Amino acid sequence: MSNVSKVNEFLDKAKLFYFLTTDGNQPKGRPFGFHLMDGDKLYFGCGTFKNVFKQLTVNPQVEILAVNGGEFLRYDGTATIVKDEALLEKVRAAMPQIMELYDKNGWEMGLFYLENGHAEIRGMLDLKEEFDV
């Protein structure tokens, strides 16, 4: 299994994860649920009108934190924004109700993946696995 697949699998099991950015010098975190594995990349998305998207464009250094049972995942990297209509169609298929809401309101979904990523899977007291993504 590839390293990016390990991250994807952990996020699938966790269902909900936290996406962390900064706003100036203030850390900001919010719950996310959407992720999409396509080829060898793991994509995330949010509205381009949201503060989180603005924050990651100013400082693309971000981290994802997910918990599954007694383990947690930390996955950090540099957010790279992509504009890809074929990928956006896959997002539409994965979450049609949300994309319908976006279309109805004229909102744009901003898609991105993490480059130069690093992941750790940890128990509360120990490191289970560490790898570059």
C-alpha positions in Angstrom: 0.0 0.0 0.0 1.3 3.4 -0.9 1.9 6.1 1.8 -0.9 8.3 0.4 -3.2 5.3 0.5 -2.4 4.8 4.1 -3.4 8.4 4.9 -6.6 8.0 2.8 -7.5 4.8 4.6 -7.0 6.4 8.0 -9.2 9.3 7.0 -11.9 6.9 5.7 -12.0 5.1 9.0 -11.9 8.4 11.1 -14.8 9.9 9.0 -14.2 13.3 10.4 -10.8 15.1 10.6 -9.6 18.5 11.5 -7.9 20.8 9.0 -5.5 23.3 10.6 -4.4 26.6 9.1 -3.2 30.0 10.5 -4.8 33.4 10.3 -1.9 35.7 10.8 -0.3 34.3 14.0 -3.5 32.7 15.2 -4.0 28.9 14.7 -7.4 28.0 13.2 -8.9 24.5 13.0 -12.2 23.2 11.7 -13.8 19.9 11.0 -13.6 18.4 7.5 -15.0 15.2 6.1 -14.4 15.4 2.4 -11.3 13.9 0.8 -10.9 12.2 -2.6 -8.2 9.8 -3.7 -7.5 10.2 -7.4 -4.4 8.6 -8.9 -1.5 9.1 -6.5 -2.9 12.3 -4.9 -5.3 12.8 -2.0 -7.5 15.9 -2.7 -9.4 18.0 -0.3 -11.9 20.8 -1.0 -13.7 23.7 0.5 -15.5 26.8 -0.8 -13.2 29.5 -2.2 -15.3 32.1 -0.3 -14.5 30.5 3.1 -11.8 31.8 5.5 -10.1 28.5 5.5 -9.4 28.8 1.7 -8.2 32.3 2.1 -5.9 31.3 4.9 -4.3 28.4 3.0 -3.6 30.7 0.0 -1.8 33.2 2.3 0.1 30.4 4.2 -0.1 27.0 2.4 1.6 25.2 5.3 -1.3 23.2 6.8 -1.9 20.1 8.9 -4.6 17.5 9.2 -5.4 15.7 12.4 -7.7 12.7 12.5 -8.5 10.3 15.4 -9.6 6.6 15.0 -10.1 4.6 18.1 -6.9 4.8 20.2 -4.8 6.1 17.3 -4.4 9.5 15.7 -2.9 10.8 12.4 -1.0 14.0 11.9 -0.5 14.8 8.2 1.2 18.1 7.3 2.4 19.6 4.0 2.1 22.5 1.6 -1.4 23.0 0.1 -1.3 23.1 -3.7 -4.5 24.4 -5.3 -5.7 22.7 -8.5 -8.2 23.7 -11.1 -9.3 20.6 -12.9 -12.8 20.2 -14.4 -12.5 16.4 -14.6 -11.6 16.2 -10.9 -14.4 18.6 -10.1 -16.8 16.1 -11.8 -15.6 13.4 -9.5 -16.3 15.6 -6.6 -19.8 16.2 -7.9 -20.3 12.4 -8.1 -18.9 11.9 -4.5 -21.1 14.6 -2.9 -23.9 15.7 -5.1 -26.0 17.4 -2.5 -23.2 19.8 -1.5 -22.2 20.5 -5.1 -25.9 21.2 -5.9 -25.9 23.8 -3.1 -22.7 25.3 -4.4 -24.1 25.5 -7.9 -27.4 27.0 -6.7 -25.5 29.8 -4.8 -22.8 30.4 -7.4 -20.1 29.2 -5.1 -16.8 27.7 -6.3 -15.3 24.6 -4.8 -11.5 25.0 -4.3 -9.6 21.8 -4.6 -6.1 21.2 -3.3 -3.7 18.4 -2.2 -0.6 18.5 0.0 2.9 18.4 -1.4 6.0 17.6 0.6 3.8 15.8 3.1 4.8 14.0 6.2 2.5 11.7 8.3 2.6 10.2 11.7 0.3 7.6 13.0 0.5 7.6 16.8 -1.0 6.0 19.9 -1.4 8.1 22.9 2.1 7.2 24.1 3.9 5.9 21.1 4.7 6.4 17.4 3.2 3.6 15.3 4.4 4.7 11.9 6.0 7.7 10.3 6.4 8.4 6.6 6.7 11.0 3.8 3.7 11.3 1.6 
